Amino acid sequence: MKILGIGNAIVDVICKVDDSFITKNNLTKSTMKLFFDENEFKKLLIDLKIEKTVSGGSVANSIVGISQLGEEVGFIGKVSDDDFGSKYEEGLKKENVKYFYSKKKERLPTGTCLILITPDSERTMCTFLGTAGKIDENDVSSDAIKKSEIIFLEGYLWDEGKPKKAFDKAINNANKVAMSLSDQFCVDRHKSHFLNLLKNKLDITFANEQEITSLIEAKNFDEVINFSKQLNKLVVVTRGEKGAVAINGEEIVESDIYKNLKIVDLTGAGDLFAAGFLHGYINKLSNKECLEKGTEMSSKIIQQIGARL
């Protein structure tokens, strides 16, 4: 198998809202808020019209993108044996993704992410992790990991306790490790751990400019470049309108964004960028070509609703 993703198995529930909904519910636009109280989370959904439900989660979105590009891929993520759990598994299998997890009845339900799209196409996420956040080392198949060229992890999954043990088991059995920092919220919460992973465990790191700047407490982007050069590992940074850059030791390459796109929804832009880049990487394309493939994929996804092409 080419790439195995390990991440939060979350059903995306996509809704359109206006800015007042964001303000009224004390949410910060364009970020992800974790909900720990199921009832509080359900209250948000009461007045909303659901546009679409999809088997989501950041790495799962990337893995589906890589599958759509014709690669053999798999995914590990924890769901419960409930309605959303069954929908989740069906959704992945339809996309030719091998699902290395046997669901059973869990104390917590399958995880859900409410994706709120405002008129400016920004997305604000409210996540109730449910059983997804309880992944442990017993849920992670060493055999599947060893048979994959690369494993792809997400910062969203990392947490003290059981998820950390699942992470460690995955990294210790992997041939190569790629990881997305996921969100500034994750970076700020786990800064020292993420820095350790970046410096010592990861072969490829995906981040946006905001995340990596926060992680290394850089004052400007030149500091990000200099930090990344010293690592001698592949660091890939998306920079919004400034395009994307890949740094691997002394090699620094950039790519521009596509112009004049009709942007509908930015959900999944980073996930599909990573899909395009990793597809290029496993096919031994140059870093420049990998960036261009990532840009092509992210450009497609932002012109439609949701994180799946």
C-alpha positions in Angstrom: 0.0 0.0 0.0 1.2 3.5 -0.8 -0.1 5.6 2.0 -2.0 4.8 5.2 -3.7 7.7 7.0 -4.4 7.6 10.7 -6.7 10.3 12.0 -10.0 11.3 13.6 -12.9 9.5 12.0 -15.4 12.3 11.9 -18.7 12.7 10.0 -18.7 16.2 8.5 -22.1 18.0 8.8 -22.0 21.0 6.5 -24.3 24.0 7.0 -24.4 27.6 5.7 -24.8 30.3 8.3 -24.5 34.1 8.4 -21.9 35.9 10.5 -24.3 36.7 13.3 -24.6 32.9 14.0 -20.8 32.8 14.6 -21.0 35.8 16.9 -24.1 34.7 18.8 -22.5 31.3 19.6 -19.1 32.9 20.7 -17.2 31.1 17.9 -14.0 32.5 16.3 -14.4 32.5 12.6 -12.0 30.2 10.5 -10.9 28.2 13.6 -12.0 24.9 15.1 -13.6 24.7 18.5 -13.7 21.4 20.4 -16.9 20.6 22.3 -16.7 18.2 25.2 -20.4 18.3 26.1 -22.6 16.4 23.7 -25.7 18.3 24.6 -24.1 21.7 24.1 -22.9 20.5 20.7 -26.4 19.2 19.7 -28.0 22.6 20.7 -26.0 24.2 17.9 -27.6 21.9 15.3 -31.2 22.6 16.3 -31.9 25.6 14.1 -29.6 24.7 11.2 -30.4 23.3 7.8 -27.9 20.5 6.9 -26.6 20.9 3.3 -24.6 17.7 3.3 -23.0 14.9 5.5 -19.7 13.3 4.5 -17.2 10.9 6.0 -14.6 13.5 7.0 -11.7 14.2 9.2 -8.6 16.0 7.9 -6.4 13.0 7.0 -9.4 11.0 5.8 -10.1 13.8 3.3 -6.5 13.7 2.1 -6.5 9.9 1.8 -9.7 10.0 -0.3 -8.0 12.6 -2.5 -5.0 10.4 -3.0 -7.3 7.4 -3.8 -9.1 9.6 -6.4 -5.7 10.1 -8.0 -5.4 6.4 -8.5 -3.2 5.3 -5.5 -3.7 2.4 -3.2 -4.5 3.8 0.2 -5.9 2.9 3.6 -7.2 4.6 6.7 -7.4 3.9 10.5 -9.9 5.9 12.6 -12.1 4.9 15.5 -15.9 4.9 15.1 -18.7 3.4 17.1 -21.2 0.8 15.8 -23.9 3.4 15.3 -25.7 5.0 12.3 -22.9 7.6 11.7 -20.2 4.9 12.2 -21.8 2.8 9.4 -22.1 5.8 7.2 -18.5 6.6 7.8 -17.3 3.2 6.8 -19.5 3.1 3.7 -18.3 6.5 2.7 -14.6 5.5 2.7 -15.2 2.1 1.0 -17.1 3.9 -1.8 -13.9 5.9 -2.4 -11.7 2.7 -2.7 -10.1 3.4 0.7 -9.2 0.2 2.7 -10.6 0.8 6.2 -8.4 -1.0 8.8 -10.8 -0.7 11.7 -13.5 -3.0 13.0 -16.3 -1.0 14.7 -18.0 -2.0 17.9 -20.5 -0.5 20.2 -18.6 2.3 22.1 -19.6 4.3 25.2 -19.3 7.5 23.1 -20.9 8.0 19.6 -19.1 8.4 16.3 -17.4 11.8 16.1 -19.1 14.7 14.3 -17.8 18.0 12.9 -20.2 20.8 12.3 -18.8 22.9 9.4 -20.3 26.4 9.3 -19.8 28.2 6.0 -20.2 32.0 6.1 -21.0 34.1 3.0 -17.3 34.9 2.6 -16.6 31.2 2.1 -14.6 30.8 5.3 -15.4 27.8 7.4 -15.7 27.6 11.1 -15.7 24.2 12.7 -17.3 22.8 15.8 -16.1 19.3 16.6 -17.5 16.8 19.0 -14.8 14.0 18.9 -16.9 11.3 20.4 -15.2 8.0 20.2 -12.7 9.2 17.5 -10.7 11.0 20.2 -10.4 7.7 22.2 -8.1 5.9 19.7 -5.4 3.8 21.4 -2.6 1.6 20.3 -4.9 -1.4 20.1 -6.8 0.3 17.3 -3.7 0.7 15.2 -2.5 -2.2 13.1 1.3 -2.6 13.0 1.0 -4.8 10.0 -0.9 -2.2 8.0 1.6 0.4 9.0 4.7 -1.7 8.0 3.1 -2.5 4.6 2.7 1.2 3.8 5.3 3.4 2.1 4.2 6.4 4.2 1.9 6.9 7.1 0.1 10.3 7.3 -0.9 11.6 10.7 -2.9 14.7 11.8 -2.2 17.1 14.7 -5.9 16.9 15.5 -5.4 13.4 16.6 -2.6 14.0 19.0 -3.5 14.2 22.7 -2.0 13.0 26.0 -2.8 9.5 27.1 -4.2 6.9 24.7 -4.0 8.9 21.4 -0.3 9.6 22.1 0.3 5.9 22.5 -1.4 5.2 19.2 0.8 7.9 17.6 4.0 6.5 19.1 3.1 3.0 17.9 2.4 4.3 14.4 5.6 6.2 14.2 7.7 3.4 15.6 6.5 1.0 13.0 6.5 3.3 10.0 8.8 3.4 7.0 8.2 7.1 6.5 6.1 9.6 8.5 4.2 12.6 7.2 2.0 14.8 9.5 -0.2 17.9 9.2 -0.1 20.4 12.1 -3.8 20.7 11.4 -4.8 24.0 13.2 -3.3 26.8 15.2 -5.5 25.6 18.1 -3.7 22.3 18.1 -0.3 23.9 17.8 -0.8 26.2 20.7 -2.1 23.4 22.8 0.7 20.9 22.1 3.6 23.2 21.1 6.5 21.4 22.8 5.3 18.0 21.6 4.8 19.1 18.1 8.2 20.7 18.0 9.7 17.5 19.2 7.9 15.6 16.5 8.9 18.0 13.8 12.6 17.9 14.8 13.0 14.2 15.6 10.2 12.0 14.2 8.7 13.4 11.0 10.0 13.0 7.5 7.4 15.5 6.0 5.5 18.2 7.8 2.6 20.1 6.4 1.5 23.4 7.9 0.0 26.7 7.0 2.0 29.9 7.6 0.0 30.8 10.7 0.6 27.3 12.3 4.3 27.1 11.7 4.9 30.7 12.7 3.2 30.0 16.0 4.9 26.7 16.5 8.5 28.2 16.4 7.4 31.7 17.6 8.8 33.3 14.5 8.6 37.0 13.9 8.6 36.7 10.2 8.6 34.2 7.4 12.4 34.4 6.9 12.7 32.8 10.4 10.4 30.0 9.3 12.6 29.4 6.2 15.9 29.4 8.3 14.4 27.1 10.9 13.2 24.7 8.3 16.5 24.7 6.4 18.4 23.5 9.5 16.1 20.5 10.0 17.2 18.8 6.8 13.7 17.4 6.5 10.8 18.3 4.1 8.7 21.1 5.4 5.7 22.2 3.2 4.0 25.5 4.0 0.9 26.9 2.4 0.7 30.7 2.5 -2.8 31.6 1.3 -2.6 34.1 -1.5 1.2 33.9 -1.5 1.1 30.3 -2.7 3.1 27.5 -1.1 6.7 26.7 -0.4 8.6 23.4 0.2 11.9 23.6 2.2 14.3 20.6 2.2 17.7 21.6 3.6 19.1 24.2 1.2 16.5 23.5 -1.5 13.6 26.0 -1.4 10.9 25.9 -4.1 7.7 27.9 -4.4 4.5 27.7 -6.4 1.8 30.3 -7.0 -1.9 30.0 -6.4 -4.4 29.8 -9.3 -6.0 33.1 -10.2 -9.6 34.1 -10.9 -11.2 31.1 -9.2 -14.8 31.1 -8.1 -14.3 30.3 -4.4 -17.3 28.7 -2.8 -15.9 27.0 0.4 -12.4 26.7 1.8 -13.1 23.5 3.6 -10.5 20.8 2.8 -8.2 23.2 0.9 -5.2 22.1 3.1 -6.3 18.4 3.1 -6.5 18.2 -0.7 -3.2 20.2 -1.0 -1.5 17.5 1.1 -3.2 14.8 -1.1 -1.8 16.3 -4.3 1.7 16.8 -2.8 1.9 13.3 -1.4 0.7 11.8 -4.7 3.5 13.6 -6.4 6.0 12.6 -3.7 5.3 8.8 -3.9 5.6 9.1 -7.7 9.0 10.6 -7.2 8.1 14.0 -8.8 10.3 17.0 -7.9 9.3 19.1 -4.9 8.2 21.9 -7.3 5.9 19.5 -9.2 4.6 18.2 -5.9 3.7 21.7 -4.9 2.0 22.3 -8.2 -0.1 19.1 -7.9 -1.1 20.2 -4.3 -2.1 23.6 -5.7 -4.1 22.0 -8.5 -6.1 19.8 -6.0 -6.7 22.6 -3.5 -7.9 24.9 -6.3 -10.5 22.3 -7.4 -11.9 21.7 -3.9 -12.4 25.4 -3.0 -14.7 25.8 -6.0 -17.3 23.5 -4.5 -19.0 22.8 -1.1 -17.3 20.2 1.1 -13.9 18.5 1.3 -14.4 15.8 -1.3 -14.0 16.1 -5.1 
